[in-house]
Amino acid sequence: MNNRAIKFIVIFGIVSLFADMTYESAKSLNGEFLAILGASGAAVGLVSGLGELLGYSVRMFAGYASDRTGKYWSFAFIGYLINLFSVPAVALAGNWQVAALLMVMERIGRGIRTPARDTILSQATEGIKRGWAFGLHEALDQIGALVGPLLVALILFLKNEYRSAYSFLLIPALISILFLVYAMTRYPNPRELSAKKEKLQDVKGYTKPFWIYLAAVSFVAAGFVDFPLIAFHFKKASIMPDGWIPILFSVAMAVDGLSALLAGRIFDRFGIKSLAYFVTLTSLATPFVFLGGSMLGLVGMVLWGINLGAQESVMRAAVADLAAAEKRGTAYGIFNTGFGLAWFVGSAIMGWFYDFSVPLVVAFSMGTQLISIPLFFKLGSTGKDATER
């Protein structure tokens, strides 16, 4: 295995570790903080969905622009700046509308940098087991997502002050940027790390398997309940004390990291059809979270973490196998835009449903995700190299 590529993945994983410590910690607070500031359930669902919609929509343009210019590092750097520094600024928000705007800006920044980041990773992982490599990056990423919410939970226990928790997150944001600058200067051309060189192809468009895959993951996205609505439910239904909600999020992040490594191994062996099995299992997260008490909620968050681990590792890795190298940034942008549009529609619908009927949220979430299963199986029968027509 290419040791230089693995070293790069680890360094980039450290960038993501501290980045996730920043914005995933905030994500564990956002739902409750919006509720404290007076937002409704529909507003929380709309803000969450709008943030994902804009964050994912901008990826199409950022991916296309990064492909055209080749300046993948520049797009990654600008995106990380917006993504990370919007978080501690929430501490200054005087009402839920301003807080919501900053939360949306955080998602937009993440959208700008994500296609470039994933393209950089795909360049460095050519010729090694890509599912495992993306899984390793996600596992390191999730260490931050585990530790960060625990730290802000400690702040809430000690001070019971959300603004102090948001302010603290300036520290990991700065550390992440420092490691990013090191990675940019140490590895200016990640393609040189590949175990084999990618063969550029004259591809005019994208193949049928790519669009089928986009449809499948869009159904998963539409039915996936974002954590702010879960946190809102835990607080509104008094499932558990406020300080325990970030801890539960940390449990899900730990599961996410472990499941990403496992999902990567399974993907490298069985291909895209392995996603059908993950969705079958993880669609059960919603009834546990919304229809049970604290213990069933914990089980639901474990399943939720497994789902997220698959999304953040093998669902990203598969795009690299479905698109030609010279169009990969754009492919990641299209993939993420479709994913985000579906996430927005699903989040808005489920937020609206929540104010009327919690069982309706559960039915929509499970039913929508399960639609993806036959599509993943169909893709599994076409083979991995879908860049061929």
N, C-alpha and C positions, 0 to 999 in steps of 0.2 A: 504494500500500500504506500502511496506517495506521502512521505513524512512531511515535506514542505507544505503540501496542500492541507494536511491534517493540522499542522501548526497554524496555518492561516485561519482555518475554520475555528480553531480554539480562540485565537485572538479576536476574530470577529464575533465569536460567541460571547466573549467578555464585554465587548461593546454592547451587545444585546442584553447581557445580564444586567448591567447597570441601567440601560434604557428601560428594560421591563420593570426593574425595581422602582423606577420613576412613574411610568404611566400606568402600569398594572396596579400599583399601590393606590394611585388616584382612582382607578376604575373600581377598586373595592370600596371607595368612599363616596363616589359620585352620586349614587342613587340615594343614599341616606342624606347627603348634604343638600341635594335638590329638594328632598322632602322637608328638611328643616327650614329651607328658605321659602317654602310654600308652594312648590310645584305639585301638580296632580299626577296620578298614575299615567294618564294619557300624555301629559307633558314629558314625563320621564321616558316613556316609550318613544315619543316623537324625537326628543333630543338624541337619544341613543341611536335611533334609526337614521336620523338626519346626519349625525356625525359619521356614521358608517357609510351612508350614501355618498356624501361629499368626499370623504376620505378615500373611498374605493373608486369614485368617478374620476378623481384627479389622477389616479394611477394610469389610466389609459393614455392621457396626454403626457404624463411624466415618462411613462415607458416608451412611448413613440419618440419623444424628444431625446431621451437618452440613447435610443438606438441610432437616431439620425446624427447626433453629435458625437457619440461615443464617450461622453463625459459622465460615466456612471458614478464615479466618485463625487463629482460636483453635486449631482442630484441627491445622492445619499447624504452628503454633508448638510446641504440646505434643509432637507427634510428633517433630519435629526434635530437641528437647531429649533425649528418651529415646533416639532413634536414634543421635545423635552422641556423647553422653557415656558410653554403654555401651562404646564402643570402647576408649578409653584405660584404662578400668577393668579390661580383660582383663590388663593388665600386673601387676595385683595378685593374679591367680588363682593358688592354690597347687596345684590339681589340675585334671584335664580336665573334671570335672563342673562346677566353678565357672566355668571358662572357657566351657564349653558354655552354661551358663545366661545369661551375659552376651551371648554371641553370639545367643542366642534373643531376649533383650531388645532387642538392636539391631534385629532383624527386626520385633519388635512395634511399636517406635517408628516404624519406616519404614511399617508398615501403618497406623498411626493417621493419619499425615500425608498419605499418598499420594492417597486419594480427594479430599480437600480441595484438595491441590495441583493435581491434574489438572483438577478442576472450575474452579478459578481460571484455569488456563491456557486451558481451553475457552471460558470467558466472555470472556477478553481477545482470543481469536483468531476470534471469530465474524465472518464477512464477509471474512476473508483466507484464504489457502490453508492449511488446518489441518494437512495432512500436512507441509508445509514448515515451519510454525511449531513443531510438536512435534519435527520433525527438528532444527531449529536449537537448541531447548532441550536436546535430547539430545546434540548435538555439543558444546555448551558444558559440559554435564554430564560428558562423557567426557574433556575436557581434564584434569579433576581425577582421573578414573579412570586416566588415562595417567601423569600426573606423580607422583601419590601412590605407586603401587607402585614407581616408579623410585627415589623418595627412600628408601622403606623397604628396597629392595634395597641401596642404598648403605650404609644403616645396618648391614645384615647383613654386607656385605662388610668394613666397617671394624671392627665390634664383634662380629659373629657372636652377637648377643644379641636375641632376639625381644621381650623385655620392653621394651627401650629403643625398639624400633620402634613398639610399641603406645603407649608414653608420648608419643612425638613427635606422635602423631595428635591430641593435645589442641589443638594450635595451629590446624590447619585447621578443627576443630570450632568453635572460638570465632569464627573469621573468618566462617564460614557463618552463625552465629547473628546476628552484627552486620549482615550484609547482609540477612538475613531481616527483622530489626526495621526496617531502612530501607525495604524494600519494603512492609511492612505499614503504615507511617506515611505513606509517599509515595503509595501506591495503595490506599486502604482499600476502594474499590469497583471492582474490575477490569472489571465489566460495562460501566462507562462508557467503557472504552477501545475497545469493539467498533466495527467499521466499520459494522455494522448491528445493530439491536436484535433480540434473540431473541424469537420469538413463543411465548408460553406456551400450552400445550395441556392440555386436560382428558384426560389419559391415565391409565387405571386400572391398566394393567399394562404388560408389555413384549411387543414383537411377535415373531413367529416367527423372522425373520432375526436378532434379538438372541440368541435361544437357540441357533440353529444356529451363530452366530459363537462363542458361549461354548463349545460342544462342540468346535469346530475348534481354538480356541486351547488348550483343555484337553489335547487330544492332543499338541499341540506342547510344552506344559509338562511333561507326563508323560514325554516322551522326551528332554527337554533335560537333559544332564548338568551339574550345578552344579560350579563350579570347585573347591571343597574336595575332591571325590572325584577330580577330574583331578590336582590338586596331590598328593594322597595317592598316586595311581598313579605320578606322575613320581618321587616320593621313594622309594616302595617298590620300584619296578622300576629305580631308579637311571638314569632316562632322562637326567637332567641334574643339576648341582650345585644345592643349595638356593638360593643367591643368584640363579640364573638363572630360577627359577620366577616370582618377582614381575615380572621383566623380560618374560617371555613373556606374563604377564597384561596388562602394559602394552601390548604389541603388540596383543593382542585388544581392549583398550579403545580404542586409536587406530583400529582397523578399525571398531569399534562406532560411534564418532563420525562417521566418514566415511560409513559405510553408512547411518546414520540420515538424513543429508541426502539421499543418493541415494534411499533408500527413500521418504522423504517426497515427493520430486518424482514418483517413479513412482506412488505411491499417489494423489496429486492428479490424475494423468492417467488411470490405469487402474482405480482403485478397489480393492476388497477382493481381487479375484482375483489381484492382483499378489503377495499373500502366498503363493499356491500355488507360484510360481516361486522365491521365497526359500527356502521349506521344502525344495523339491526339491534345491536346491543345498546348503543348510546341514546337511541330514541326514547328509551325508558327513563331517561333522566328527568324529563318534565313532570310526569305524574308523581314521582317521588318528591320532587322539590315543591310542587304546588298543592299536592293533595295530602301530604303527610305532615308529621310533626318534626321535631328537631332531629331525631335519629334517622328517619326516612329522608329528611333533607340532606343529611350527611351522605347517605348512600347516593342520592341524586346528584350531589356535587361531585362525587367520585366519577360517576358516569359522565357528567358534564365535562370533567377534566379529560377523560379519555377521548371524548368527541373533539375537544379543542386541540389535544395533542395530535390527532390525525389531521385536522385542518391545517395546523401550523407546520407540519412536517411533510407527510407523503402527498397531501393535496398540492403543495407547492412543488415538490420534487417531480410529480407527474407531468406538470406543465413543460418542464425541460425536455421530457421524452416525447412530447406531442408537438413541439415547435422547432423549426430550424434555428440554428445558432444565431444567424444574423437578424432574426426577427423575434428573438426571445424576450427582449425588454418590452416590445409591443404586445407580445403574447401574454406576458405577466400582467400588463396593463389592462388588456381586454378581459382576461380571466378575473382580475380583481374588481373591475368595474361591474361585470355581470354578477359577481358574488355580492358586491356591496349593494347593488340595486335590489337584489333579492332580499338581502338582510334588512334594508330600509323598509321595504314593503311588509315583510314579515314582522319586524319589530313594531311598526306603526299599527298593524292589525292586532297583534297580540297585546300591545299597550291599551288599545281601544277596547278589545275583548275583556281585558282584566277588570275594567271598571263596571262591567256588566255580569261576567260569568267566568270564574276561574276554570271550571271544567272545559269551557270552550277554548281557552288558551291551550290546555293540554291536548285536546282533540286536534286543533289546528297544527300544533307543533309536531306531534307524532305522525299525523297523516301526511304532512308535507314532506318530512324527511324520508319516510318510507317509500315515497314515489321514486326516489333516486336509486333504489336497490336494483331493479331490472336494468336500468341504464348502465350501472357499474358492471353488471354481469355481461351485458352486451359488449362493452368495451374490453372486458377481459378475454373475450373470444377473438378479438381483432389483432392481438399481439401488441407489444410495447412500442415498436417503431412506427408511429403513426405519421411521421413526416413523409412517408412514401404514400403515393396515391393508389 
